[in-house]
């Protein structure tokens, strides 16, 4: 059996995984090695993985129960699969601001597995990932102490690609999330869905949230993934935010995302 390789992309976040064919049924020790790399590096990347929808679903299912998105259209034959698409007719794209996925749910997703089957011919369309561990650890101890134990309200707003309900879903989550598997702390507010920090005035909440949103944009916390056809990114939604660049209009970028169902946050 070919040995799996794990090559860090930056010292803080991101690693590329080699020596594995995700079309095949993976041995238990292989799944565990991939999971270990995922937890250690927060987002992992695979190249040259020409998967069917069934193979994509089968791979992701080895890491947990799959999530069906409550407000985004899915593949007609596979409710677990979200279609990611932008082309010359697109006027806006989903995911072009920093966010964690679906944090308006009571138990947000654990992570996602995204594969692209068509990429812009001249580059572009990269996805940026930001480490919420590194962002938290860069805060002063006094500010960390202030934020620890605070709670924020998350709610679905008017975002591209989402169905708009009369009463949009919402939930509360800690501002600083302790990862249930690694025990590390990370920032868990995002400009896509976080509305306010509870028990603070409106101005106080807005000021702190805006500071944190700018803080996580620091490139020292980032890894940038340049997609190629049949590349895959698998990120941990509990400690990573991401942003999809839209610098390739009018070219086409197309792919599919499968998401891991969330467990109760600590």
C-alpha positions in Angstrom: 0.0 0.0 0.0 1.4 3.4 -1.0 2.2 5.6 2.0 0.2 8.7 2.6 2.2 12.0 2.6 1.3 15.1 4.5 3.0 18.2 3.3 2.3 21.4 5.3 1.6 24.5 3.1 2.2 27.0 5.8 3.4 26.6 9.4 0.0 27.6 10.8 -2.6 26.2 8.5 -3.0 23.9 5.5 -1.4 20.7 4.3 -1.5 18.8 1.0 -2.2 15.1 1.2 -0.6 12.7 -1.3 -0.4 9.0 -1.9 -4.1 8.3 -1.7 -6.9 7.6 -4.3 -10.2 8.7 -2.9 -12.1 6.7 -5.4 -11.1 3.5 -3.5 -12.5 2.2 -0.2 -10.0 3.4 2.3 -8.6 1.3 5.1 -9.4 2.3 8.6 -5.8 3.4 9.3 -5.8 5.5 6.2 -9.0 7.3 7.3 -7.5 7.9 10.7 -4.3 9.3 9.2 -6.3 11.7 7.1 -8.4 12.7 10.1 -5.3 13.3 12.1 -3.9 15.6 9.4 -7.2 17.4 9.1 -7.3 18.1 12.9 -3.6 19.1 13.0 -3.7 21.4 9.9 -7.3 22.6 9.9 -7.7 22.4 6.1 -6.2 19.7 3.9 -5.9 19.5 0.1 -6.0 16.7 -2.4 -5.1 16.8 -6.1 -6.2 14.8 -9.2 -9.2 13.1 -7.5 -11.8 12.4 -10.3 -14.7 11.4 -8.2 -18.3 10.6 -9.0 -21.0 12.0 -6.7 -21.3 8.6 -5.0 -17.6 8.5 -4.4 -17.5 12.0 -3.0 -20.4 11.2 -0.6 -18.7 7.9 0.4 -15.4 9.6 1.2 -17.0 12.3 3.3 -19.2 9.8 5.1 -16.1 8.2 6.6 -15.7 11.3 8.8 -19.2 11.7 10.0 -22.9 12.0 9.2 -23.7 14.2 6.2 -25.6 17.5 6.4 -28.4 18.7 4.1 -28.2 22.4 3.7 -31.5 24.1 4.9 -31.5 27.1 2.6 -29.3 26.4 -0.4 -30.5 24.3 -3.5 -28.9 20.9 -3.7 -28.2 18.3 -6.5 -31.5 16.9 -7.7 -30.4 13.3 -7.2 -28.1 13.8 -4.1 -29.5 16.1 -1.4 -26.2 16.0 0.5 -24.5 17.6 -2.5 -24.5 21.4 -3.0 -23.7 22.7 -6.5 -21.1 25.5 -6.6 -21.2 27.4 -9.9 -20.3 30.8 -11.3 -20.0 31.8 -15.0 -20.6 34.8 -17.4 -24.2 35.1 -16.3 -23.5 35.3 -12.6 -24.1 38.7 -11.0 -22.9 37.6 -7.5 -21.4 34.5 -6.0 -21.8 32.8 -2.7 -18.9 32.7 -0.3 -17.1 35.8 -1.4 -16.8 37.2 2.2 -15.1 35.6 5.2 -17.4 33.2 7.0 -17.9 29.8 8.7 -20.6 27.7 7.1 -24.2 27.6 8.4 -23.5 29.0 11.9 -27.1 30.1 12.2 -27.9 26.5 13.0 -28.0 25.2 16.6 -25.3 22.7 15.7 -23.2 24.1 12.8 -21.4 21.7 10.4 -18.2 20.1 11.5 -16.6 20.6 8.1 -16.9 20.4 4.4 -15.4 18.6 1.4 -15.4 20.7 -1.8 -14.2 19.4 -5.2 -14.0 21.5 -8.3 -14.5 19.9 -11.7 -14.0 23.1 -13.8 -11.7 26.0 -13.0 -10.9 29.3 -14.8 -8.5 28.7 -17.7 -6.2 31.6 -16.7 -6.1 31.0 -13.0 -8.2 32.8 -10.4 -10.9 31.5 -8.2 -8.6 30.6 -5.3 -10.1 30.0 -1.9 -8.5 31.6 1.2 -8.7 29.9 4.6 -8.0 31.6 7.9 -7.0 29.9 11.1 -9.2 30.9 14.0 -6.7 29.3 16.4 -3.9 31.6 15.2 -6.3 34.6 15.2 -7.3 33.9 18.8 -3.7 33.2 19.9 -2.6 36.6 18.5 -5.0 38.5 20.7 -3.7 40.0 24.0 -4.4 37.9 27.1 -6.6 40.6 28.5 -8.8 40.6 25.3 -8.9 36.8 25.3 -10.2 36.9 28.9 -12.8 39.5 28.0 -14.1 37.4 25.1 -14.0 34.0 26.8 -17.5 33.0 28.0 -19.3 35.6 25.9 -22.1 34.5 23.5 -23.1 35.8 20.1 -26.3 35.6 18.1 -26.0 34.1 14.6 -28.8 34.5 12.0 -29.3 33.9 8.3 -29.3 37.2 6.4 -29.9 38.2 2.8 -27.1 36.3 1.2 -26.6 35.1 -2.4 -27.9 31.6 -3.1 -29.9 31.2 0.1 -33.6 30.8 0.3 -35.1 33.7 2.3 -37.6 32.7 5.0 -40.0 35.0 6.8 -38.5 34.0 10.1 -34.8 33.3 9.3 -33.1 30.6 11.4 -30.9 31.8 14.3 -28.8 30.4 17.1 -26.4 31.4 19.8 -22.8 30.3 20.0 -19.7 31.1 22.1 -17.6 34.0 20.8 -14.6 31.8 21.6 -15.1 28.1 20.7 -13.1 25.4 22.4 -12.6 22.7 19.7 -14.2 19.5 21.0 -11.5 17.3 19.6 -8.3 19.3 19.8 -9.1 21.4 22.9 -7.7 24.5 21.2 -9.5 27.8 21.3 -10.5 29.8 18.3 -12.6 32.8 17.3 -16.2 31.8 16.3 -17.9 34.9 15.0 -18.1 35.7 11.3 -19.4 38.6 9.2 -21.7 36.3 7.2 -24.0 35.3 10.0 -23.0 36.9 13.4 -25.5 39.6 14.3 -24.4 40.7 17.8 -22.6 39.8 21.0 -25.1 39.3 23.8 -25.1 41.5 27.0 -23.2 44.3 25.3 -24.6 47.6 23.9 -25.2 47.8 20.2 -22.2 50.1 19.7 -20.0 47.9 21.9 -21.0 44.8 20.1 -20.6 46.4 16.6 -17.1 47.8 17.5 -15.8 44.4 18.9 -17.2 42.4 16.0 -15.8 44.7 13.4 -12.4 44.5 15.1 -12.5 40.7 15.1 -13.6 40.6 11.4 -10.7 42.8 10.4 -8.3 40.8 12.7 -9.1 37.5 11.0 -8.2 39.0 7.6 -4.5 39.2 8.6 -2.7 37.2 5.9 -0.4 35.8 8.6 -3.3 33.5 9.6 -4.1 32.4 6.0 -3.4 29.7 3.4 -4.4 30.3 -0.2 -5.5 27.3 -2.3 -5.2 27.6 -6.0 -7.6 25.2 -7.6 -7.0 22.8 -10.5 -9.5 20.4 -12.0 -10.4 17.6 -9.6 -8.8 19.2 -6.6 -10.4 18.8 -3.2 -10.3 21.0 -0.1 -11.5 19.6 3.2 -11.8 22.1 6.0 -12.7 22.1 9.7 -15.6 24.6 10.1 -15.0 24.8 13.9 -11.7 26.5 13.6 -11.4 27.8 10.0 -13.1 30.6 8.1 -12.9 30.8 4.3 -13.4 33.2 1.4 -13.9 32.4 -2.3 -12.3 34.9 -4.6 -14.2 36.0 -7.6 -11.5 37.4 -9.8 -12.2 35.2 -12.9 -15.4 36.7 -14.4 -16.6 35.8 -17.0 -14.9 32.4 -16.8 -16.6 29.4 -15.3 -15.9 27.8 -11.9 -17.9 24.7 -11.1 -17.9 22.0 -8.4 -19.7 20.2 -5.6 -19.6 20.4 -1.8 -20.5 17.8 0.7 -20.8 18.9 4.4 -20.4 17.0 7.7 -23.3 17.4 10.1 -22.5 19.2 13.3 -22.4 18.1 16.9 -23.2 20.2 20.0 -20.6 23.0 20.4 -18.8 23.3 23.7 
